[in-house]
Amino acid sequence: MKNRVVITGLGVVSPNGVGIADFTAAIKAGKSGIQFFQELEDLNFSCCIGGIPSVSEELKAKYLSPLQLRNFNSSGILYGCIAGMDAWSDAGFKIDAESELDFNSGTVFGTGTSGVDKFREAIYQLDAKKVKRLGSTVVLQTMASGISAYLGGILGLGNQVTTNSSACTTGTEAILMGFERIRAGRAKRMLVGSCSDYGPYIWGGFDAMRVTTYKHNHSPEKGSRPMSATASGFVPGSGAGAMVLESLESALERGATIYAEVLGGSVNSGGQRNGGTLTAPNSIAVQHCITSAIKNAGITAHEIDAINGHLTATSKDVVEIENWATALQLKGKDFPYINSLKSMVGHCLAAAGSIESVAVVLQLKEGFLFPNINCEDTDPNILAIIDENKIPKKLLPKELTIIAKASFGFGDVNGCIIFKKFSNNLKHNK
């Protein structure tokens, strides 16, 4: 018997809500976190809208000491620390700088590019030959594993402490890495998640690639339009999502609240073959990832109640729906419900998979499907594959048992997780 893995804590820093309570209310209400930013217009961006979490100085001070905040200039690490610490507290654990080292707990916390603003500061200092002015935290803030290093020290984690990076699949992959470690008995608890910085130094490359929308600078809340016929590119976002994964035995032993269960999943690569490129998916590999996740979870396609898609509001949305339909062998009214959080928060890049997974778990726990906003004109190519009623436009109260969540990233990498509403029985857990 492999260990069953459950979720006992959640944390989120999202453009439309910081903290689980605000985030839950926002996704139920279909509240957008997309705004116009004058800075982007001043820099001659085509897309001048984006999703940035609202984090006040007062809120920062609740999580990090004055020493930690001094010269602190990495928004992604900040978001990750807040989300990770919230998830840890939500799971019932104290945060104490004097705590004993916990060899049963670790973290896999991913990121894309860390501390770009700090890099910029460092470059200016070096250009001026002021190497001694770089500061003592420049390495921690700019190394890829800065976020896991901060969280490992704040929480006293003695098991594996590492950072993964797989473009837009990062958060989904981090969850699966933690899941596999617990299932194999190498840890009792893993804090998993991912984060992404905000701002022009992260978003500029996508603007240059012309994959972001330029049509909604004066109507930002309408800009992110997954599955819409008038989708014109994605809206960049930022933030962090986190969850505490725990062996069922450990969770029951300490009487923890259990949000949901992770049944299994899969990650793979399309190898940039069969139409796959650095920026486009290999559909055969996407379908293989989905079917492998279903097999790994021990379920059938017909048992999936809903899908939380990658669905970025580009031309690839139709391709993604085709891949789901082919992999599941389900179409029309038989296709599961499907939604995309990106309609409300934009594409949070490396943080997307973790923030969206938090939303998935909340839907299972509370029994609802959040709406796909800005999808009043669903793409007819999508409606040729699935029934329109399977794309909720308003909050849909509904008891759900199984939700599949997928992410597909640059580099032709894929990840799919199967989440299940928790019940203490052995079905699907062999």
C-alpha positions as CSV (number, residue, x, y, z in Angstrom):
1,M,0.0,0.0,0.0
2,K,1.3,3.4,-1.0
3,N,0.6,6.3,1.4
4,R,-2.5,8.2,0.6
5,V,-1.8,12.0,0.3
6,V,-4.2,14.6,1.5
7,I,-4.3,18.4,1.5
8,T,-4.4,20.0,5.0
9,G,-3.5,23.6,4.4
10,L,-3.9,26.3,1.7
11,G,-2.5,29.7,1.1
12,V,-2.8,32.1,-1.9
13,V,-1.6,35.5,-3.0
14,S,-3.6,36.3,-6.1
15,P,-4.4,39.4,-8.2
16,N,-8.1,39.1,-7.1
17,G,-7.6,38.1,-3.5
18,V,-4.9,37.7,-0.9
19,G,-5.7,35.0,1.6
20,I,-8.1,32.1,1.3
21,A,-11.2,33.9,2.5
22,D,-10.8,36.8,0.1
23,F,-9.8,34.6,-2.8
24,T,-12.8,32.2,-2.3
25,A,-15.2,35.1,-2.2
26,A,-13.6,36.6,-5.4
27,I,-13.7,33.4,-7.5
28,K,-17.3,32.7,-6.5
29,A,-18.3,36.3,-7.5
30,G,-16.3,36.2,-10.7
31,K,-14.2,39.1,-9.6
32,S,-11.4,40.2,-11.9
33,G,-8.0,41.2,-10.5
34,I,-6.8,42.7,-13.9
35,Q,-5.9,46.4,-13.9
36,F,-4.4,49.0,-16.1
37,F,-0.8,50.1,-15.3
38,Q,0.5,53.4,-16.4
39,E,4.1,52.2,-16.0
40,L,3.5,49.7,-18.8
41,E,2.1,52.4,-21.1
42,D,5.0,54.6,-20.3
43,L,7.4,51.8,-21.3
44,N,5.6,51.5,-24.7
45,F,4.1,48.1,-24.0
46,S,1.3,46.9,-26.3
47,C,-0.4,45.2,-23.4
48,C,-0.8,47.7,-20.5
49,I,-2.9,45.5,-18.2
50,G,-2.0,42.8,-15.8
51,G,-2.7,41.1,-12.5
52,I,-0.7,42.2,-9.4
53,P,-1.8,41.1,-5.9
54,S,-2.5,43.9,-3.5
55,V,0.0,43.5,-0.6
56,S,0.3,46.5,1.7
57,E,3.4,47.4,3.8
58,E,1.3,46.4,6.9
59,L,0.6,43.0,5.5
60,K,4.3,42.4,4.7
61,A,5.2,43.3,8.3
62,K,3.0,40.5,9.5
63,Y,5.1,37.9,7.8
64,L,8.6,39.1,7.5
65,S,10.9,40.9,10.0
66,P,12.3,44.4,9.4
67,L,15.7,42.7,8.8
68,Q,14.2,40.3,6.2
69,L,12.3,43.2,4.5
70,R,15.4,45.4,4.4
71,N,16.6,45.8,0.9
72,F,14.0,43.1,-0.1
73,N,13.2,43.5,-3.8
74,S,11.8,40.2,-5.0
75,S,8.0,40.2,-5.3
76,G,7.9,36.5,-6.2
77,I,9.7,35.5,-3.0
78,L,7.5,37.8,-1.0
79,Y,4.3,36.3,-2.5
80,G,5.6,32.8,-2.0
81,C,6.5,33.4,1.7
82,I,3.1,34.8,2.4
83,A,1.2,32.0,0.6
84,G,3.5,29.3,2.1
85,M,3.3,30.6,5.7
86,D,-0.5,30.9,5.4
87,A,-0.7,27.3,4.2
88,W,1.5,26.1,7.0
89,S,-0.6,28.0,9.6
90,D,-3.8,26.8,8.0
91,A,-2.6,23.2,8.4
92,G,-2.4,23.8,12.1
93,F,1.4,24.3,12.5
94,K,3.0,27.1,14.4
95,I,5.6,29.4,12.9
96,D,8.4,29.8,15.4
97,A,11.9,30.9,14.7
98,E,13.1,28.8,17.7
99,S,11.2,25.6,16.7
100,E,13.0,22.3,16.5
101,L,14.2,21.1,13.1
102,D,11.5,18.9,11.5
103,F,13.0,16.1,9.4
104,N,9.5,14.9,8.4
105,S,8.6,18.1,6.6
106,G,10.0,19.7,3.5
107,T,9.1,21.9,0.6
108,V,9.1,21.9,-3.2
109,F,8.3,25.5,-4.1
110,G,8.8,26.5,-7.7
111,T,9.5,29.7,-9.6
112,G,10.3,31.0,-13.1
113,T,12.7,33.9,-12.9
114,S,13.5,35.1,-9.4
115,G,14.4,38.6,-8.3
116,V,14.6,40.3,-11.7
117,D,14.4,43.7,-10.1
118,K,17.2,42.8,-7.8
119,F,19.3,41.7,-10.8
120,R,18.6,45.1,-12.3
121,E,19.8,46.8,-9.1
122,A,22.9,44.6,-9.1
123,I,23.7,45.4,-12.8
124,Y,23.6,49.2,-12.1
125,Q,25.8,48.8,-9.1
126,L,28.3,46.7,-11.1
127,D,28.3,49.1,-14.0
128,A,29.3,51.8,-11.5
129,K,32.0,49.5,-10.1
130,K,30.3,49.4,-6.7
131,V,30.4,45.6,-6.1
132,K,30.4,46.2,-2.3
133,R,27.0,47.9,-2.6
134,L,25.3,44.8,-3.9
135,G,24.1,43.9,-0.5
136,S,24.1,40.7,1.6
137,T,20.8,39.3,0.2
138,V,21.5,39.7,-3.5
139,V,22.3,36.0,-3.9
140,L,19.3,34.7,-1.9
141,Q,16.9,37.0,-3.8
142,T,18.2,36.1,-7.3
143,M,19.1,32.4,-7.0
144,A,16.3,30.2,-8.4
145,S,16.0,28.4,-5.0
146,G,15.6,31.6,-3.1
147,I,12.0,31.0,-2.3
148,S,12.5,27.5,-0.9
149,A,15.5,28.7,1.0
150,Y,13.5,31.4,2.7
151,L,10.6,29.1,3.5
152,G,12.9,26.3,4.7
153,G,14.5,28.6,7.2
154,I,11.3,30.4,8.3
155,L,9.5,27.0,9.0
156,G,12.5,24.9,10.1
157,L,12.0,22.3,7.4
158,G,14.5,19.4,7.6
159,N,13.3,17.2,4.8
160,Q,13.9,18.0,1.1
161,V,13.9,21.7,0.5
162,T,14.1,22.6,-3.2
163,T,12.8,24.7,-6.1
164,N,11.6,23.4,-9.4
165,S,11.2,25.5,-12.6
166,S,9.2,24.3,-15.6
167,A,7.7,27.5,-17.1
168,C,3.9,27.5,-16.8
169,T,3.8,23.9,-15.6
170,T,5.9,24.8,-12.5
171,G,3.2,24.9,-9.9
172,T,1.5,21.7,-11.1
173,E,4.8,19.9,-11.2
174,A,5.8,21.1,-7.7
175,I,2.5,19.6,-6.3
176,L,3.2,16.3,-8.0
177,M,6.8,16.2,-6.8
178,G,5.7,16.7,-3.2
179,F,2.9,14.1,-3.7
180,E,5.3,11.5,-4.9
181,R,7.7,12.0,-2.0
182,I,5.0,11.5,0.6
183,R,3.4,8.6,-1.3
184,A,6.8,6.9,-1.3
185,G,7.2,7.4,2.4
186,R,10.1,9.8,2.2
187,A,8.3,12.6,4.0
188,K,5.2,13.0,6.1
189,R,4.5,16.6,5.0
190,M,5.5,18.7,2.0
191,L,4.7,22.4,1.5
192,V,4.3,22.7,-2.2
193,G,3.5,25.6,-4.5
194,S,5.0,28.2,-6.8
195,C,5.4,31.9,-7.2
196,S,6.0,34.5,-9.9
197,D,7.3,38.1,-9.8
198,Y,5.3,40.9,-11.3
199,G,6.3,43.7,-13.6
200,P,7.8,44.8,-16.9
201,Y,11.1,42.8,-16.6
202,I,9.0,39.6,-16.4
203,W,6.2,40.6,-18.8
204,G,8.2,42.4,-21.4
205,G,9.4,39.3,-23.2
206,F,5.8,38.1,-23.7
207,D,4.8,41.5,-25.0
208,A,7.6,41.4,-27.5
209,M,6.4,37.9,-28.6
210,R,3.0,39.4,-29.3
211,V,1.2,36.7,-27.3
212,T,-0.5,39.2,-24.9
213,T,-3.6,41.1,-25.7
214,Y,-3.5,44.8,-26.7
215,K,-7.2,45.3,-27.2
216,H,-8.4,45.9,-23.7
217,N,-6.1,48.6,-22.2
218,H,-9.2,50.7,-21.5
219,S,-11.3,47.8,-20.3
220,P,-8.9,45.7,-18.3
221,E,-11.4,43.4,-16.6
222,K,-12.6,42.3,-20.0
223,G,-9.1,41.5,-21.3
224,S,-8.6,37.9,-20.2
225,R,-11.0,35.8,-22.3
226,P,-10.3,32.1,-22.2
227,M,-12.5,30.1,-24.7
228,S,-14.0,33.3,-26.1
229,A,-14.3,33.9,-29.8
230,T,-12.9,37.4,-29.2
231,A,-9.9,36.2,-27.2
232,S,-6.9,38.2,-28.4
233,G,-4.0,37.0,-26.3
234,F,-3.3,36.4,-22.6
235,V,-3.0,38.9,-19.8
236,P,0.1,38.6,-17.6
237,G,-0.3,38.0,-13.9
238,S,1.7,37.3,-10.8
239,G,1.3,35.9,-7.3
240,A,1.7,32.6,-5.5
241,G,-0.3,29.5,-4.4
242,A,0.6,27.0,-1.7
243,M,-0.7,23.9,-0.1
244,V,0.4,21.5,2.6
245,L,0.4,17.9,1.4
246,E,0.4,15.3,4.2
247,S,0.1,11.5,4.5
248,L,-3.4,10.5,5.5
249,E,-2.0,8.7,8.5
250,S,-0.2,11.8,9.8
251,A,-3.3,14.0,9.1
252,L,-5.7,11.7,11.0
253,E,-3.2,11.2,13.8
254,R,-3.2,14.9,14.6
255,G,-6.9,15.6,13.8
256,A,-6.1,17.9,10.9
257,T,-8.8,19.5,8.7
258,I,-8.6,17.7,5.3
259,Y,-9.5,19.8,2.2
260,A,-9.2,17.1,-0.5
261,E,-7.0,14.2,-1.6
262,V,-4.4,14.0,-4.4
263,L,-5.1,10.7,-6.3
264,G,-2.2,11.0,-8.7
265,G,-1.0,12.7,-11.8
266,S,1.6,12.8,-14.5
267,V,4.3,15.1,-16.0
268,N,5.8,14.6,-19.4
269,S,7.4,16.4,-22.4
270,G,6.4,16.6,-26.0
271,G,10.1,16.8,-27.0
272,Q,9.3,19.6,-29.5
273,R,8.2,16.9,-31.9
274,N,4.9,16.3,-33.9
275,G,4.2,20.0,-34.1
276,G,5.4,20.8,-30.6
277,T,7.9,23.7,-30.3
278,L,9.5,25.8,-27.6
279,T,6.2,27.7,-27.4
280,A,3.6,25.3,-28.8
281,P,2.4,22.0,-27.5
282,N,2.8,18.5,-29.0
283,S,-0.8,17.4,-28.9
284,I,0.1,13.7,-28.7
285,A,2.2,14.3,-25.6
286,V,-0.6,16.4,-24.0
287,Q,-3.1,13.6,-24.5
288,H,-0.6,11.1,-23.2
289,C,-0.1,13.2,-20.1
290,I,-3.8,13.4,-19.4
291,T,-4.4,9.6,-20.0
292,S,-1.3,8.8,-17.8
293,A,-2.6,11.0,-15.0
294,I,-5.9,9.2,-15.1
295,K,-4.2,5.8,-15.0
296,N,-1.9,6.8,-12.2
297,A,-4.9,8.0,-10.2
298,G,-6.7,4.7,-10.7
299,I,-9.9,6.3,-12.1
300,T,-11.7,6.3,-15.4
301,A,-12.4,9.4,-17.6
302,H,-16.1,9.1,-16.9
303,E,-15.4,9.7,-13.2
304,I,-14.0,13.2,-13.8
305,D,-16.7,15.8,-12.9
306,A,-14.8,18.9,-13.9
307,I,-11.6,20.1,-15.6
308,N,-9.6,23.2,-14.6
309,G,-7.8,23.8,-17.8
310,H,-4.6,25.7,-18.7
311,L,-6.7,27.8,-21.2
312,T,-4.8,31.1,-21.6
313,A,-7.1,33.0,-24.0
314,T,-5.0,32.4,-27.1
315,S,-5.6,30.4,-30.3
316,K,-4.3,27.3,-28.4
317,D,-7.5,27.1,-26.3
318,V,-9.3,25.3,-29.1
319,V,-6.3,22.9,-29.4
320,E,-6.4,22.2,-25.7
321,I,-10.2,21.4,-25.8
322,E,-9.6,19.0,-28.7
323,N,-6.8,17.3,-26.7
324,W,-9.0,16.9,-23.6
325,A,-11.8,15.5,-25.8
326,T,-9.5,13.0,-27.5
327,A,-7.7,11.9,-24.3
328,L,-11.0,11.5,-22.4
329,Q,-12.9,10.1,-25.4
330,L,-15.8,12.4,-24.3
331,K,-17.6,15.1,-26.2
332,G,-20.8,17.1,-26.2
333,K,-22.9,16.7,-23.1
334,D,-20.7,13.8,-21.9
335,F,-17.7,16.2,-21.6
336,P,-17.0,17.3,-18.0
337,Y,-17.5,20.8,-16.8
338,I,-14.6,23.1,-17.6
339,N,-13.3,26.4,-16.3
340,S,-10.3,28.7,-16.4
341,L,-9.2,30.9,-13.5
342,K,-7.2,32.9,-15.9
343,S,-10.4,34.8,-16.9
344,M,-10.1,36.5,-13.5
345,V,-6.4,36.7,-12.7
346,G,-4.7,36.5,-16.0
347,H,-1.8,34.1,-16.7
348,C,0.3,34.0,-13.5
349,L,3.1,32.2,-15.4
350,A,5.1,30.0,-13.0
351,A,2.5,30.6,-10.2
352,A,-0.4,29.7,-12.4
353,G,-0.6,26.0,-11.7
354,S,-0.4,26.4,-7.9
355,I,-2.9,29.3,-7.7
356,E,-5.3,27.4,-10.0
357,S,-4.9,24.2,-7.9
358,V,-5.9,26.1,-4.8
359,A,-9.1,27.1,-6.6
360,V,-9.7,23.5,-7.6
361,V,-9.4,22.3,-4.0
362,L,-11.8,25.0,-2.8
363,Q,-14.3,23.9,-5.4
364,L,-14.1,20.3,-4.2
365,K,-14.3,21.3,-0.5
366,E,-17.2,23.8,-0.8
367,G,-19.1,22.3,-3.7
368,F,-19.2,24.9,-6.5
369,L,-17.8,25.7,-9.9
370,F,-16.5,29.3,-10.4
371,P,-17.7,31.1,-13.5
372,N,-15.8,31.6,-16.7
373,I,-16.1,35.3,-17.0
374,N,-15.6,37.1,-20.4
375,C,-16.8,33.9,-22.2
376,E,-20.3,35.2,-23.2
377,D,-19.2,34.6,-26.8
378,T,-17.8,31.1,-26.6
379,D,-15.6,30.1,-29.6
380,P,-17.8,28.2,-32.0
381,N,-14.9,25.8,-32.7
382,I,-15.0,24.8,-29.0
383,L,-18.8,24.5,-29.1
384,A,-18.4,22.0,-31.9
385,I,-16.7,19.8,-29.4
386,I,-18.4,20.3,-26.1
387,D,-21.8,21.4,-24.9
388,E,-22.0,25.1,-23.9
389,N,-23.7,24.2,-20.6
390,K,-20.4,22.5,-19.6
391,I,-18.7,26.0,-19.6
392,P,-20.3,27.7,-16.5
393,K,-20.8,31.5,-17.1
394,K,-22.2,32.0,-13.6
395,L,-21.4,30.5,-10.2
396,L,-22.7,26.9,-10.2
397,P,-23.3,25.3,-6.8
398,K,-22.5,21.6,-7.4
399,E,-21.2,18.7,-5.4
400,L,-18.0,17.5,-7.1
401,T,-16.0,14.3,-6.5
402,I,-13.1,14.5,-8.9
403,I,-11.5,17.4,-10.8
404,A,-8.6,17.2,-13.2
405,K,-6.2,20.1,-13.3
406,A,-3.6,20.6,-16.1
407,S,-0.8,23.0,-17.1
408,F,1.1,23.2,-20.3
409,G,4.3,25.2,-20.4
410,F,6.9,26.7,-22.7
411,G,9.5,24.1,-23.6
412,D,6.7,21.7,-24.5
413,V,6.2,20.4,-21.0
414,N,3.0,19.2,-19.5
415,G,1.5,18.3,-16.1
416,C,-1.9,16.9,-15.0
417,I,-3.1,16.3,-11.4
418,I,-6.2,14.4,-10.3
419,F,-7.8,15.9,-7.1
420,K,-10.6,14.1,-5.2
421,K,-13.1,15.2,-2.5
422,F,-11.9,13.5,0.6
423,S,-13.6,10.5,2.0
424,N,-12.0,7.9,4.2
425,N,-12.4,4.9,2.1
426,L,-10.0,2.8,-0.1
427,K,-11.6,3.3,-3.5
428,H,-9.1,4.8,-6.0
429,N,-6.3,4.3,-3.5
430,K,-4.6,1.0,-4.2
